[in-house]
């Protein structure tokens, strides 16, 4: 199977001039046959789309015999088999990494990374507030404080210009999140890390094959972490990986995830239980599932890119719809979701919730993204605990509480974000037209919902 490694620029260049020009210059789809100026489905009209979207995950029937052979072997634990090792090598080749360690989840990959790089009780870690809750939880797991630098709402990622003001004597790491597969501004983040001697741990759990400055996300920082949870592009129900190039650090990551047993040349001669550890291993069965899908990963990624660029070119023409912007230096998103911002003022004040309900009625499901999770109770529960009161002064914890109320860009983004699911981007051009038709139909007929 031929595979292409496309970036946003390469995609346009590799498309014929005529086809690319037509794709990027076509007017919005409207007029005869589009149903744009008609009764909205939410009001009883005919929906733009009635067909189903691709189910996810997708199973490869050709993998059934290899999986049955693995099941029959009884070698389900990585210490007895070779599937985990095989997957680690193939994933390293896929993303251009020196070394990969397969873990039980993306969360456990982050926990192992933070522990190995010395993040400990009473420390602080800087990250974006716009992320899946696991990015906070792993910091709390180390009895450290997750400190939020505001989000750049155009890129959906951490604003690098807000990081240095958060650094203090307790700061021990920066944890940028490539949320939805959108690369964070790594050149600036890495420069800050180098200036202040802080390790950078990439949360690339949603960013397989996302590219920044000619390299894959997850391979730029001191360590990178990935997830293979069921919704991900390479799923195994649960699963994850740590990526790195420093052998000593990676040996210690492996040791930590394998009950603290010494691993590699850098730990040769150490006692059997020389360091603290945990069991965060991937199973051979999960590795077998991952191996059955890895060959299609680039092909799927290119399909998502092609459809995302088409949506970019059309949705931005609809008033009030603002597609994501790639950060400086980023060349390709992974599109775990396709995100855009919905400006209700262009829809005469129609709420985001009603806009999403109207889209769903037209046959286009969406996701609202992350809310203001820092007010959900998790953080207060942590910092009100006996342990955190011992680790941090009352003054610092009160100042931290106050800082949560000063994240204006993130607060705005949480009220405007709308996402399309990644499996929708594996459909055909006509299906992308359905999405565009549905959004335009709602815009043209918004008065029906007011």
C-alpha positions, 0 to 999 in steps of 0.5 A, a space after each residue: 500500500 502506498 503511503 504519503 507523508 503529507 504536511 499542509 503545504 505538501 498537500 497543496 503542492 502535491 495536488 494538481 494545480 487545477 484541482 487544488 485551485 478549484 478546491 480552494 476557490 470554489 464558492 460556498 455550496 448553495 443554491 439548487 439541491 443544497 437545501 440551504 434556504 429551507 426549514 431546519 430539521 430541528 423545526 421539522 424540515 428535511 435534514 441535510 444528511 440521513 446517513 451514518 458516519 464511520 463507526 470507530 474503532 475499525 477492526 481489520 479482519 485480516 488480523 483475526 488469525 494472528 490475534 487468535 494465534 496470540 490468544 492460543 499461545 498464552 503469552 499475554 504478558 510482555 515478559 513472555 512474548 515479543 509483541 510489545 517489543 515489536 510495537 515499540 520498534 514499529 512505533 518508533 519508526 513511524 514517528 521518527 523516535 529513538 526509543 519508545 516504551 509501551 505503557 498501560 495508558 497515556 495517563 500512566 505514560 505521563 505519570 512515569 515521565 513526571 516521576 522519572 524527571 524528578 517532579 515531586 511533592 511540593 513542585 509546580 508544573 506549568 501547562 495549558 488549562 484547555 486539555 483532558 483532565 488527565 493532564 491535571 490529574 498526573 500532576 496531582 498524582 505527584 503531589 505537585 501543583 498544576 499551574 495554568 498559563 492561559 490558552 491561545 484561543 486561535 490555536 487551542 494550545 498553551 500561549 507561550 507568552 504566558 508561561 514565563 510569568 508563571 515560573 517561580 522557585 518551585 517550578 520543575 517542568 513545562 507540560 505543553 499539550 498538543 490538544 486535538 492533535 494541534 501542535 503547541 508552539 514548541 520552539 518558543 516553549 523549548 527556548 523557555 525550558 532551556 532558559 530556565 533549565 526546565 524539562 519539557 514533557 509533551 502531552 502528545 496523547 492526541 497528536 500521533 503524526 502531528 508535525 512541528 518544524 519538520 519533526 513529529 510531535 512527541 519527539 521534540 521535548 525531553 519526553 513525549 507521551 501518547 495514548 491508544 485509548 479507544 477513541 484514538 487513531 491507533 486504539 487498543 481500548 487502553 494503552 500508551 507510550 513514552 518517547 525519548 532519546 536520552 538512554 538513561 532517562 528512558 531506562 529509568 522510565 522503563 524501570 519505573 513502569 516495570 515495578 522498579 526493576 533496573 533496565 538497560 546499560 545505564 542501570 547495569 549492576 543495580 540491585 533488583 529493587 533499587 528504585 521505586 516503581 509501579 506496574 504500568 505495562 502494556 499487555 501483549 494482547 493490546 500490542 497485537 491489536 495496535 500492530 494490526 492497525 499501524 500500517 493504515 495509520 499514515 493513510 488515515 492521517 492523510 485522508 483526515 488532512 485532505 478533508 480538514 483542509 477542504 473544511 478549512 477553505 469552506 467553513 471560514 467563509 461562513 460568518 461566525 465560524 472560525 476554524 483553528 489556526 496552527 501555531 507558529 512552526 506547526 505544519 500539520 495537525 493530527 485531527 483527533 478532533 476538527 475544532 472551530 470557534 462559534 461566534 454566536 453574535 453572527 448568528 443573532 445570539 443563537 446559543 452554542 448549545 442550540 447551534 449544536 442541536 440544530 447541527 445534530 438534527 441535520 445529521 452532523 454530530 459535534 462535541 463541545 470540548 472542555 469546559 472550565 474544569 478548574 471549577 469542577 471541584 477536582 482542584 479544590 478537593 486536592 488543594 484543600 487536602 491535608 497533604 497539600 496544606 502541608 506542602 504549600 503555604 496558605 498564601 500560595 494556595 489562596 493565590 493559586 485559587 485566585 489565578 484560576 479566575 484570570 484565564 480570560 482566553 481559556 474561559 472564552 474558548 470553553 464557551 465557543 469551541 465546537 468539534 467534529 469527530 475524527 472518524 468523520 474526517 475519514 469520509 468522502 468529499 460529499 460527506 464534507 459537503 454535508 457538514 458545510 451545507 448543514 452549517 450554512 443552512 443553520 446560518 441562513 435560517 437562524 431566525 427559525 431558532 430564535 
